[in-house]
Structure formats: structure tokens, C-alpha cells
Amino acid sequence: MKTKILVILGLCMLAVSAYAEELQFAASAPPAVVAGDQFRVTYTLNKEGKDMRIPDMSDFDVLMGPSTSRSSSMQITNGSMTRTMSISYTYILAGRAPGKYTLAPATVVVDGQKYSSNQLEIKVLPPDQKVPSSASTQSSNQVPVSQSNTSTNISDKQLFIRQTLSKTKVYEQEAILVTYKLYTRNDVSNIPSAKFPEFKGFYVQEIDLNQNQQFVTEHYDGLNYNTYILKQCLLYPQHSGTLNIESGKLDIVLRVRVNNRAQSIFDNFFDSYQEVRKTLNIPSAKVEVMPLPSGAPAGFSGAVGTYKMSSTISSTKLKANDAVTIKVGISGNGNLKLLKNPEITFPIDFDIYDPKVETNIKAASTGTSGNRNIEYLAIPRFGGDFEIPSAEFTYFDLTTKKYKTLRTPTYSINVEGTSNETAVVSSNYVSNKESVKNIGSDIRYICSDVTLKPKNDFFLGSVSFWMSIIIPVVIFLVLLIVLQKQVRENANVALRKTKRANKQARKRLKAAERYMKASDKAHFYEETMKALWGYLSDKLLIPISDLTKDNVQDELLRHNVSQELIDEFLKTLSDCEFARFSPIVEEDLSLENIFERSLNLIGQLENTIK
């Protein structure tokens, strides 16, 4: 009986958890398609529903649908059961005429309540108007090549990088959006390395790209390409004149279909592919930067954009030695990171502390927006009525092309204090000894009632006298011994070279480690081999030109190095040579593996060769 009750309770909990999940009803489709090509529109619901109504699809050819698929899963965490389900309704459509189309939200009824999906924006692109001579006419945009062809068979019309600037003529500190986008008619397998411009003369604000972004179809210059945004930045020119954005390079690996002659009946049914590596040039550009107009107000410090400023004060009535806080907020769109904080002038007898600044900035394709909050803290030490004048913030407004000044309110503060704590002289507040005898416990007057007693100043024959003679003599003798030893070692060049072998080798491995982190395979293996050969040359006092694998083995055996360590040393050299020129590197020949082996080898040899 108990078992049946537990089963029923479990099923009830499962049902409750399934229905407690928040309802989700979403529509998805590619943002851009080519006219005549098929694409999918999918509506996904995470609960059972009924009476689903789809929007008007008359702008497209409906080839199939709806096809329904269901999936569900159950998870038990800490005794709590969670069931998730998904129902998908898929339509196969094809675009008719080029243009931008909108699919209104679909609706569905769940538990008697009506829900709507999101709206879809779909851009239908025109078909290819012209095809490069070497390009395939297949709709997949795959370019077949012969087995013997190289990256030169892929033309610049099939694969290139575009650099687009939102503006080419701007004011100083005005934001420019630069976008680097890859255009390809082939499948991209990998992008091993990229060297983008350094943007000299600009302050750069990097835009975080969606890590899950997909290739998007785009019609450009009569052809349809798969496009991918490689990099986006906001550039703020730091001075006027013509600024150059330098060119760069990007290595890319493509997966290309091989057009070979069929050797058997099965070859007609299967395509073969090869990976082709190509280096693309990132184009350069020029930007004309205009100086800001003359006549800037005295408080202008270089802020450019559109801003608002607000200000609050913690209290206008307080007691002496209590803190007062003024908060100033600046928000808007522009070079927020480069702003200079407004200055608030407190009365001269206020203790002023460094302001606390919090900056929240978000860089997007529309520019840099956010806010900066500055908190000013001061402590009045005397009673009286005080006035804190208005603080100013001046910026150049890009909309009106004029300078604008924002101001905080003028604050009047009443500070309570006893009569003997307050003294006013020409509206400036001064203090006397008694009035600030103890403010908190941080500042006190220096005690003046001190009686000084003379001390015996007889120095000759004292401990200090003898120490002042003995210590310089000892230091001189130590330096003399160290210098003589150094002179003897410098005279023996061979000994000095042997002792520095380990240090020089590790310095070269440090350089190799930098290349490893940059994934620069060629320079890494070259620097590692230099470190290994150079170490033996310095340690065994044999010129590198005379070193071979045969005489290295003999010399190491003569220095009582084990055969196992010698074999490992020679194998590491061979692996470096192989991996340096091999297009495919196995896991045990990876950069990290070779680096660790080289580091351990030099350490073991250093402990063995005396």
C-alpha cells in the first residue's frame, strides 16, 4: 500500500514540476535566404498546446509543413524531479522575390490562455547575377578544385575580407565603428591566426561579439556569400589630421571539394574534400579627423558626445566632524572612459578625501554608452553656514556641433557646533588650539610642555667609534675577495661560458614559450632547437657548427650521461625538426609537449654534466 502511495505522489510531483516550468513559445528562421532556395521556419513550444495559428506566409512558397516533432527528458536532482519537453512545428518555405519580409507572431492556447511567439524578420536576397569563371554553378557555393591545385585556385572573388567604417570624416574623440567581415563561397574549416591593425592614433574600445554567431548569407557585388564578423571596434581619434588604419593579414583554412576522375562506380556517389590554406589581406583605410571648433569654454577637457548630469547631497544639516557626501552622475553616449571628473570646491576648513568613482560602460555598434558615478566625501571641522558652489561639466555635442556646459546645484550647508568651536574671520573659518584638541582621535596638537635633558656626547673610544672603523674595513675585504674571484673567472672564458650555459638555454626557452602562447609554430620549434643545440655547445665547449648527433652522443657518454637521457635528447631534436615542417602535428608533438620535454632535458643535463 505504501509503495502505491509513493508512486502516486511521485507522479503528482512530476506533473506539477512539468507544468510549473515557465512557458516558452519561440519562432526561428535564418535572417537571410536566397530567392528560390529552401529554408525552415520552426515554432517551438515547451508545453502541450492547442489551436496554434501561424501567420500569413503568402510572400513565400510553402513547400511542406507543418511537420511535428517531440522530445522530452527527466532529471532528478537532490530528490527533486524535473521534466522538460519540447514540441516543434516546422515549415519548409522558399523565397520568391528579393526584399525584406516580416512574419507576424504565431499564437497558441495553453491551459486556456493564449500565448504569442516572437516576430520574424527575413531578408530574401537575389540569386547570383554573375559567377566567377572558376566558381561552381551549384547552389551550395562549393568550388571544386583539382587534386593538384593550391590556394591560388581560389580567386579573390570567392574569398575576401571587407573593412567597413561607419564614418570617414569625424571630429576628434568622435566614435567610428570599424567592422572586419569575412566573405566566402566555400566552407571554412579553421582560422589559425589573424593580425589586425594596431589603430595608431586612436583610442580603441573592443566590442564583444556573440561567441555563438553563425555564418549569415549576404548579397554583395552580384554574388551571395556566407559572411562572418571577425572583429568590431569603436575608434576614438586622439588628434586631428589624416589618420591611417594599416592593413593586416589573416590565415584561413578552407574545406574544398576535389574534382577528380572516378576510379570506380562508388566514386560517383561520394565527394572527396581537401583542406586548402590561404592568406588574406586585411585592407587599409584613411580617416579625416577635424579639430574641434575654437572657442571652447575654460572647463572643457575633451569630452565629446551626448551627456546628462545629475547630483545629490546626503544632507544639508549636520554636525561638526560628520561626513557629507555629494554624488554626481554622468550618463550618455561618447568617450566615457576618457572623461575628466567635475571638480567640487569645498570650503577650506573641510577635510576632503579622494572621490570614489564607478564606471559602467557598454560598447556596441551604436557607440559607447553608460554612466559614471562620482562620490565626493568631505568632513566639516567647525560649525557655521557654508556654501558649496556649482560644479561644471563641459562637452562638445555632436548633434548640435556646439559646446554645452552642465552644472550641479549650489548647496548651502548648516553645520552645528558650540560657540567655542566656531571662529569666523572674513568668511574663512580658522581654528584655535582648544577647538580641535580632539577631533575624533585622528589629529592632535604636538605637545609643547617637554623638558629635554642633555646626553653624554663623548664619542672617542665608544662602541660607535670602533664600529665605524671596523665595518668599513670588513666591507672592503669582502669586496676585494669577490672582485678577485670575478677577475679569475673572467680570465677563464671557457669556465664562464660553461656556467652560463643553463641560463642562456632557459632564456631561449622563454622566447619559445612566448611563441607557443601566440601559436607561432615555426618560430617556436626554431627557438627550441636553438636552446637545445646552444646549451650543448656552451656546456661541452664545442662550436655549434661542429656539433652533430653522432659526436654529441660520444661527448655526452664521456661526461657520464645515461644512454636513456641521450636518446631522449636526440629524439626531442628529431621531433622538433619533424613537427616544424609537418602540416599535421600529433598530440605528443604539440607545442606544449615539446616545451615541457625540452625544459626537463636541460634540467637533467645540468644536474648530470659537471
Secondary structure, 3 states (H helix, E strand, C coil): CHHHHHHHHHHHHHHHHHHHCCCCEEEECCCEEECCCEEEEEEEECCCCEEEECCCCCCEEEEEEEEEEEEEEEEEECCEEEEEEEEEEEEEEEECCCEEEEECCCEEEECCEEEECCCEEEEEECCCCCCCCCCCCCCCCCCCECCCCCHHHCCCCCEEEEEEECCCEEECCCCEEEEEEEEECCEEEEEEEEECCCCCCEEEEECCCCCCCCCEEEEECCEEEEEEEEEEEEEEECCCEEEEECCEEEEEEEEEEECCCCCCHHHHCCCEEEEEEEEEEECCEEEEEECCCCCCCCCEEEEEEEEEEEEEECCCEEECCCCEEEEEEEEEEECHHHCCCCCCCCCCCEEECCCEEEEEEEEECCEEEEEEEEEEEEEECCCEEEEECCCEEEEEECCCCEEEEEECCCEEEEEECCHHHCCEECCEECCCCCCCCCECCCECCCCCCCCCCCCCCCCCCCHHHHHHHHHHHHHHHHHHHHHHHHHHHHHCHHHHHHHCHHHHHHHHHHHHHHHHHCCCHHHHHHHHHHHHHHHHHHHHCCCHHHCCHHHHHHHHHHCCCCHHHHHHHHHHHHHHHHHHHCCCCCHHHCHHHHHHHHHHHHHHHHHHCC
